[in-house]
Amino acid sequence: MRIVVCVKEVLDPNAVNNYALAGKLTIGADGRTPEVAAVPRLINGYDEQAMEAALCIRDAGVDCRIVAVSIGADPKNVLKHCAALGADEIVAIAPGANDLDGNGLANILAAYVRNSGGADLILCGRQASDDDQGVVPILLAEKLGMPVAPLARAAAVSGKTLTVTRVTPDGDEVVEAQLPAVVTVSNEIGVPRFPSAKAKMAARKMVPVEMTPDALGLDASALKAEVVLTRQFVPTVQGNCEFLTGSPAEVVQQLLAKLRADKTL
């Protein structure tokens, strides 16, 4: 069984939030790109949980080969993290000068799957922490003609049958599909495992397979962005904090008085 896990390198969301709260997050002269040279980059949290889902399937006794693939200028650190976690193969696809949207990314990933021998199961994070769109996995499933089970908190494979426990506002929902299929993984799957020091050392020696859209047979029309980012801005963040002093009973009375004055109570 071949499992392809799609991963993305993103800016550390905690660091971005801290910069924004401190008023130090600015947008470049193009009006679209944050100036974030000091912000570290790491694997998208949901994609790391997609890797965890793949590893859980292997732990359950399924004989599988896990391939981690990423599109980006230099995603090697993210891919080596996947290798340390247990990926058997890592693939880096350089987009070149193309300004890709979700459709272009899905076209590249679909072309990779077709040109690399296919996939029995494709696992993706439910969305990326930098744009929060969550459209790439759905488009990828459509382009490959595969069923998609979104928002999974668990996934299991038995033969050619995939069983997914989905997170919904009304509680868990269990669905089944025949492989091949696409699954998007949510954070309810649990805390992803940490790689051991030995695994990290071994991952440093793993060389990613490097590919380009041209090598995958994609022309300019498949990479042309249909949704274009025109402007990005940092909203003004305001916060007012007032400390109440006195004994616990006095603080409670002060708080109740303020809430009544604000007509909150």
N, C-alpha and C positions, 0 to 999 in steps of 0.2 A: 504494500500500500504506500502511495506517495502523498505526503501531506505538504502543501505549500503554505507557508505563513508569511503574510505581507506585513512588513514593518516600516515605520517611518521615523526619521530623526526630527525631533522638535526642540524648540527652546524650552528650557526648564520652566514650567508654568509657575512654580513657586517663586523663582527668581524674577520672572516677568512681573508678577503681582507685587512683589516687594519694591521693584523699581517704580512701578506705577504709583503705588501708595506714597513713595518718597518723592514723587514728582520728578524722577530722573529718567523716565522712559520717554523718548522723543522719536518723532518720525523724520526720516531723511528728506532731502530736497525734492525727491520724486513724489512725495505725498503718499506713498504706499508702503514703504519699507521701514520697519522699526530699526533704530540704531542700537544694536544689541551686541556689540563686540565683546562685552564683558559677561554676557549671559551664557552659561554653559548649555551644551546641547546633550540630549539623551534620548533614549527610546521612548516613543509615545506609550503612555501607561496602559492604554487599552490593548495596544499591540503586544506589549509584554505579557498581558493576560491571555492573549491569543496563543502565544508561545507556551504558556502554562497549560492551556487546554490541549495542545498537541502532545505535550509531555505526559499529561494525565492519560491520554489515549494509549500512549506507549506503555505507561506504567500498568495499565489494565491488561496487558498481555498481547496487544495488537502488534504484529510484525510490520513496522512502518519505517519509511525514510523521511526525515523531516528536513525540508528545504526552506531557509529564510531568505526572502528577496526584498530588496529595498531600492527605491528610485531616489537619486539625489546626487549632489555634486561630489560628496565624499562621505558615504554612509558606513565606512569600514568599521568605525568604533561601535556603532549600533549592531552591525552584523557580527562582530567578534563577541559582543555580549550574548547574542543569540547562540553562537557557537559554544560559548562557555556554559550556557544553560543546557545544551544538548543537541543543537541542530547538527545534522550530518553534512550539510552543504550550505554555503552562503553565496548569494548572488547580488552583485551591485550593478545597477543599470544607471548609466550617466545620461541625463536628459539633454546635455549640451546647452545650447543657448535658447532652447524652447521654453516659453513661459506656459507651463501646463496648467490646465484646470482639471476637474474631476474626470471629465470624459477622456482627456488625453492620457491621464494616469491609468485609467481603466483599459484603454486601448493598448498601452505598453504592457501592462500586467497580463492581459488576455493573450497578446502575441507571445509573451514569454512562456506562458503555460502551454500554448499550442506547439511552440518550437522546441520545448524541452522534454517532450514525452507525455504531456498531460498531467493531470492531478486527480486523485481520487477524492481529496478533500482540500478545500481552500479555507483557511482561517484568517480572519482579519479582526482588528479592534473595531468596536462599534462606531468610533469616530476618532478624529485626531484632536489633540488638545489645543492646537494652534488655530484651526479654523472651525471646528465643531460642526462640520457639515454632514459627515457620515454617508456620502453618496457614492464613493468609489466602490465599496464592496457590492452594492446593489447593481451598479452599472457593470461591474465585472461579471457578476452572475448572469446578467442579461446577455452580454456579449458572448459568453461561453455556452449559453443555453442551459444553465444549471439552476436547480431550485436553490432558494436562499432562505436560511433561518436566522433572523436577526435577534439581537439582544439575548444571547445565550448565557446562562450561568452554569451550564454543564452540557457536555457532549460525549456521547458514547457510540462506539462502532461495533457492530456484530455482523460479520460477513459483509454483505453489501447494503446493510441497513444502518442508517444514521438516526440516532435518537437524541433529540435536543430538548433541554428544559429551558424555556424562555421566560424572561422577566416581563410581566405586564402589570399595568396599574391595578388589575383585579386579582393578582396573585400569579403563581407559576402556571405555565402552560406547557404541556409535553407534546411535541410533534415528532413525526417520523418522516423520513425521506429516503429514497434510494440514491446511493452514490453514483456518480460524483455530485458534490453539492458545495455550496458556499455557506459559511457560518460566520456571523459577527459576534464577538465575545464582549460581554459587559463586565464591569468590575465586581459583580456579585459572584463571580467564579472563585473569588478569594485572593489572598495575598500571594503573588507569584514567588516561587522559590528563589533563593540566592545561589549563584554559582560558587563552587568551592575555589580555593586558591589554586589548587592543582588544575582544575578545569580552566581557570583564567589563563594560566601559563600555557596550557595546551592550545587554547584558542588563539593565542598570539601567533602561532605557527600556521594556522589555517589561512590559506590564501583564497579570497573570494573570486568567483567567476565574474569577470567583468564583461558587460555587454552594452550595446547602444541601440537606440531605436532603429537606426539604419540596418544594423546586423539582424534585427528582428523582422526586417522587411516592411517597416512602416514608412509611409511617405508623409509629406508636410500636411496633407489634409487630415490625416489621422491625429496629428499633434496640435492642430490649430485650436486655440482656446475659444470656446463658445461662450464662456462666462469670464469676463475680464474684471479684475479688481481695479477700480478707478480711484478709490481714496480709502485711506485708513487713518484713524485718529485716536488719540488717547483721551478718554473722557475725563472731565474734571472730577477729582475725588475729594469729597468733603466729609469731615468727621468731627463731631463735637462730643466731648466726653466730660462729664461733671462727676466729681467724687463726693460722696456723702460721708460725713464723719459723725462720730458719736457711738453710743452703745448700739447693739443690735436692735433693740426696741425703738430707739430714736431714729436709726437709719430707716427702719420699716415705715415709721410714721412720716418721715420726710419723703420717702419714695411714693407712698400712697397719696400724699398731698400734691406732689408734682404730677402724678398720673391723672388725678382728678382735675387739676388745673388745665392740663392739656386735653381734657375730655377723652382720655384713653379709657378711663373707667367710668 
